[in-house]
């Protein structure tokens, strides 16, 4: 495990775990934390040993939102360019590797932007969530870009206007999370998601992420025009040839065997 000022990075069996590590500040999004988070995302994306990325928090909270004393995008101490929250959210959305949110506690304001930018979200069923910005006279402007598509206008309007709290269980019904489990079962539930991702071809998973985001943006007519050649290209890929051969031969495909070998170290 590599420790930095505000985050932790740990590679566990094909999953890169990135932990927000400011428990004393409820993992508020300070400029250093966001800079480090962005760097770790780039490291995980570039590492061929990483099949998926898991984002979680240290301590009792996942993320309390922006650090009002040192917000994301503030000037870097060395005069270099600071990373803002939009760059982090974009990196999560564009990552060819699935990003799993292991939401270990409360998620408020900007923290819900991180939740919404994850591809798969597992949370404790009673963890509190809130778009609390209006309570201090501001708005969830940047994170609305990733939150409104998941919530829909109907739900986003009420939650943004009231700042009311809702639970992890309610977050599933609202479209922000996929699974809500008892807090002591969170790690096991996240492991199940990691293991299911490992069964898929790496290229197919990366293309599936692109597919979902692209099809959501275009008309039905344009969708068919783009997806037919896309499908044909994937069927001609080496990964598809291996996957179909493995199916015919009743064996595991090469990417599953490679992952198992990497995990056992043999």
C-alpha positions as CSV (number, residue, x, y, z in Angstrom):
1,X,0.0,0.0,0.0
2,X,1.3,3.4,-0.9
3,X,0.3,6.2,1.5
4,X,0.1,9.9,0.5
5,X,-1.2,12.9,2.3
6,X,-4.9,12.5,1.7
7,X,-5.4,9.2,-0.2
8,X,-4.4,5.5,-0.1
9,X,-3.7,3.4,-3.2
10,X,-3.7,-0.4,-2.9
11,X,-3.8,-3.2,-5.5
12,X,-5.8,-6.2,-4.4
13,X,-6.3,-9.1,-6.7
14,X,-6.9,-7.1,-9.9
15,X,-8.7,-4.2,-8.3
16,X,-7.1,-0.9,-7.5
17,X,-8.5,0.4,-4.3
18,X,-8.4,4.2,-3.9
19,X,-9.3,5.3,-0.4
20,X,-10.1,8.9,0.6
21,X,-8.0,9.3,3.7
22,X,-9.0,12.4,5.6
23,X,-11.2,10.7,8.3
24,X,-10.6,13.7,10.7
25,X,-12.4,15.9,8.0
26,X,-14.9,13.3,6.9
27,X,-12.9,12.9,3.7
28,X,-13.8,16.4,2.5
29,X,-12.6,17.2,-1.0
30,X,-9.5,19.4,-0.4
31,X,-7.2,20.4,-3.2
32,X,-4.5,17.9,-2.2
33,X,-7.0,15.1,-2.0
34,X,-8.5,15.8,-5.4
35,X,-5.0,16.1,-7.0
36,X,-4.0,12.8,-5.5
37,X,-7.3,11.1,-6.4
38,X,-6.8,12.2,-10.1
39,X,-3.2,10.8,-10.1
40,X,-4.3,7.5,-8.7
41,X,-7.1,7.1,-11.3
42,X,-4.5,7.7,-14.0
43,X,-2.2,5.1,-12.4
44,X,-4.9,2.5,-12.2
45,X,-6.0,3.1,-15.8
46,X,-2.4,2.7,-17.0
47,X,-1.7,-0.5,-15.0
48,X,-2.4,-3.6,-17.1
49,X,-2.8,-5.6,-13.9
50,X,-5.8,-3.6,-12.9
51,X,-9.2,-4.8,-14.1
52,X,-11.4,-2.4,-12.1
53,X,-11.1,0.5,-9.7
54,X,-12.7,0.7,-6.3
55,X,-13.3,4.0,-4.6
56,X,-14.0,4.1,-0.8
57,X,-13.4,6.2,2.3
58,X,-11.5,5.9,5.5
59,X,-13.3,6.2,8.8
60,X,-17.1,6.5,9.3
61,X,-17.8,8.7,6.3
62,X,-17.4,8.3,2.6
63,X,-17.1,12.0,1.7
64,X,-18.6,15.2,3.2
65,X,-18.3,17.2,0.1
66,X,-15.9,20.1,-0.7
67,X,-13.5,21.3,1.8
68,X,-14.6,24.9,2.2
69,X,-11.2,26.0,3.6
70,X,-9.2,24.5,0.8
71,X,-11.5,23.6,-2.1
72,X,-10.6,21.5,-5.2
73,X,-9.0,23.5,-7.9
74,X,-7.1,25.8,-5.5
75,X,-3.6,26.7,-6.6
76,X,-1.0,23.9,-6.0
77,X,1.7,24.7,-3.4
78,X,4.5,24.4,-6.0
79,X,2.7,26.7,-8.4
80,X,1.7,23.8,-10.7
81,X,-1.8,23.3,-12.1
82,X,-4.3,22.1,-9.6
83,X,-6.9,19.5,-10.6
84,X,-10.6,20.4,-10.2
85,X,-13.5,18.1,-9.5
86,X,-14.6,18.1,-13.2
87,X,-11.3,16.5,-14.2
88,X,-11.8,13.8,-11.6
89,X,-15.4,13.1,-12.6
90,X,-14.4,13.0,-16.3
91,X,-11.6,10.6,-15.5
92,X,-14.0,8.3,-13.8
93,X,-16.5,8.4,-16.6
94,X,-13.9,7.9,-19.3
95,X,-12.0,5.2,-17.5
96,X,-11.9,2.0,-19.7
97,X,-11.9,0.1,-16.4
98,X,-15.1,0.0,-14.3
99,X,-15.2,2.2,-11.2
100,X,-17.0,0.6,-8.3
101,X,-18.1,2.8,-5.4
102,X,-17.8,1.1,-2.1
103,X,-19.7,3.7,-0.1
104,X,-18.7,3.1,3.5
105,X,-20.5,5.9,5.1
106,X,-22.2,9.3,4.7
107,X,-22.0,11.0,1.3
108,X,-23.0,14.7,1.1
109,X,-22.8,17.3,-1.6
110,X,-19.7,16.9,-3.8
111,X,-19.3,13.4,-2.3
112,X,-22.4,12.4,-4.2
113,X,-20.8,13.6,-7.4
114,X,-18.2,10.9,-6.8
115,X,-20.9,8.4,-6.2
116,X,-22.8,9.3,-9.4
117,X,-19.6,9.1,-11.5
118,X,-19.0,5.4,-10.4
119,X,-20.2,2.7,-12.8
120,X,-21.4,0.4,-10.0
121,X,-22.3,1.6,-6.5
122,X,-22.6,-0.6,-3.4
123,X,-23.5,1.2,-0.1
124,X,-24.6,0.5,3.4
125,X,-28.4,0.5,3.5
126,X,-28.6,3.1,6.3
127,X,-25.8,5.4,5.2
128,X,-27.0,9.0,5.0
129,X,-26.9,10.9,1.7
130,X,-27.8,14.6,1.0
131,X,-27.4,17.2,-1.7
132,X,-26.8,19.7,1.2
133,X,-25.5,22.6,-0.9
134,X,-28.7,24.8,-0.6
135,X,-28.4,24.7,3.2
136,X,-25.3,26.9,2.9
137,X,-26.5,29.0,0.1
138,X,-24.8,27.3,-2.9
139,X,-25.9,24.8,-5.6
140,X,-24.7,21.4,-6.7
141,X,-23.6,22.8,-10.0
142,X,-20.6,20.7,-11.1
143,X,-21.9,17.4,-9.8
144,X,-25.3,18.0,-11.4
145,X,-23.7,16.9,-14.7
146,X,-23.3,13.3,-13.3
147,X,-26.1,13.3,-10.8
148,X,-29.1,14.5,-12.9
149,X,-28.8,11.7,-15.6
150,X,-29.0,9.1,-12.8
151,X,-31.7,10.8,-10.7
152,X,-33.8,12.2,-13.5
153,X,-35.3,15.7,-13.4
154,X,-38.1,14.7,-11.1
155,X,-36.0,13.4,-8.3
156,X,-33.1,15.8,-8.8
157,X,-35.4,18.8,-8.5
158,X,-36.8,17.8,-5.1
159,X,-33.4,16.7,-3.6
160,X,-31.5,19.7,-4.9
161,X,-34.2,22.2,-3.6
162,X,-34.7,20.7,-0.2
163,X,-31.3,19.2,0.7
164,X,-33.2,16.5,2.6
165,X,-31.4,13.4,3.7
166,X,-32.0,10.0,2.3
167,X,-30.6,6.5,3.0
168,X,-28.5,4.1,1.0
169,X,-31.6,2.0,0.6
170,X,-33.5,5.0,-0.9
171,X,-30.4,5.8,-3.1
172,X,-31.0,2.5,-4.9
173,X,-34.6,3.4,-5.6
174,X,-33.5,6.8,-6.8
175,X,-30.9,5.4,-9.2
176,X,-27.8,6.6,-7.5
177,X,-26.8,3.1,-6.2
178,X,-27.2,-0.5,-7.3
179,X,-27.0,-2.4,-4.0
180,X,-27.7,-1.4,-0.4
181,X,-26.5,-4.0,2.1
182,X,-26.0,-4.1,5.9
183,X,-22.8,-2.2,6.7
184,X,-21.0,-5.3,7.8
185,X,-21.6,-6.9,4.5
186,X,-20.3,-4.1,2.3
187,X,-16.8,-5.6,1.7
188,X,-18.3,-8.9,0.7
189,X,-20.8,-7.3,-1.7
190,X,-18.0,-5.2,-3.3
191,X,-15.9,-8.4,-3.7
192,X,-18.8,-10.0,-5.6
193,X,-18.9,-7.1,-8.0
194,X,-15.1,-7.3,-8.6
195,X,-15.3,-11.0,-9.2
196,X,-18.2,-10.6,-11.7
197,X,-16.2,-8.0,-13.7
198,X,-13.2,-10.3,-13.8
199,X,-15.3,-12.8,-15.8
200,X,-15.7,-10.4,-18.7
201,X,-13.2,-9.7,-21.5
202,X,-11.2,-6.5,-20.7
203,X,-11.8,-5.0,-24.1
204,X,-15.5,-5.9,-24.1
205,X,-15.9,-4.2,-20.7
206,X,-14.2,-1.1,-21.8
207,X,-16.4,-1.0,-25.0
208,X,-19.5,-1.6,-22.9
209,X,-18.8,1.5,-20.8
210,X,-18.5,3.5,-24.0
211,X,-21.6,1.9,-25.4
212,X,-23.9,2.8,-22.5
213,X,-22.7,6.4,-22.4
214,X,-22.9,6.8,-26.2
215,X,-26.4,5.3,-26.7
216,X,-27.8,7.4,-23.9
217,X,-26.8,10.5,-25.9
218,X,-28.2,9.7,-29.4
219,X,-31.5,9.0,-31.2
220,X,-32.7,5.5,-31.9
221,X,-31.9,5.9,-35.6
222,X,-28.4,7.1,-34.9
223,X,-28.0,4.3,-32.3
224,X,-28.7,1.6,-34.9
225,X,-26.4,3.3,-37.4
226,X,-23.5,3.3,-35.0
227,X,-24.0,0.1,-33.1
228,X,-24.3,-2.3,-36.0
229,X,-20.7,-1.8,-37.2
230,X,-19.6,-1.5,-33.6
231,X,-21.0,-5.0,-32.9
232,X,-19.4,-6.4,-36.1
233,X,-16.0,-5.0,-35.1
234,X,-16.3,-6.6,-31.7
235,X,-17.3,-10.0,-33.1
236,X,-14.1,-9.9,-35.3
237,X,-11.8,-9.1,-32.3
238,X,-9.2,-11.5,-31.0
239,X,-10.9,-11.3,-27.6
240,X,-14.2,-12.5,-29.0
241,X,-12.5,-15.4,-30.8
242,X,-10.9,-16.5,-27.5
243,X,-14.2,-16.1,-25.6
244,X,-16.2,-18.1,-28.1
245,X,-13.5,-20.8,-28.4
246,X,-13.5,-21.1,-24.6
247,X,-17.3,-21.5,-24.6
248,X,-17.2,-24.2,-27.3
249,X,-14.4,-26.0,-25.5
250,X,-16.0,-25.7,-22.0
251,X,-13.0,-24.0,-20.5
252,X,-12.4,-20.6,-18.9
253,X,-11.2,-17.8,-21.3
254,X,-7.6,-16.7,-21.2
255,X,-8.4,-13.5,-19.3
256,X,-10.0,-15.4,-16.4
257,X,-7.1,-17.8,-16.2
258,X,-4.6,-14.9,-16.3
259,X,-6.4,-13.2,-13.4
260,X,-6.5,-16.4,-11.4
261,X,-2.7,-16.9,-12.0
262,X,-2.0,-13.3,-11.0
263,X,-3.9,-13.7,-7.7
264,X,-2.3,-17.0,-6.7
265,X,1.2,-15.7,-7.8
266,X,1.9,-18.9,-9.7
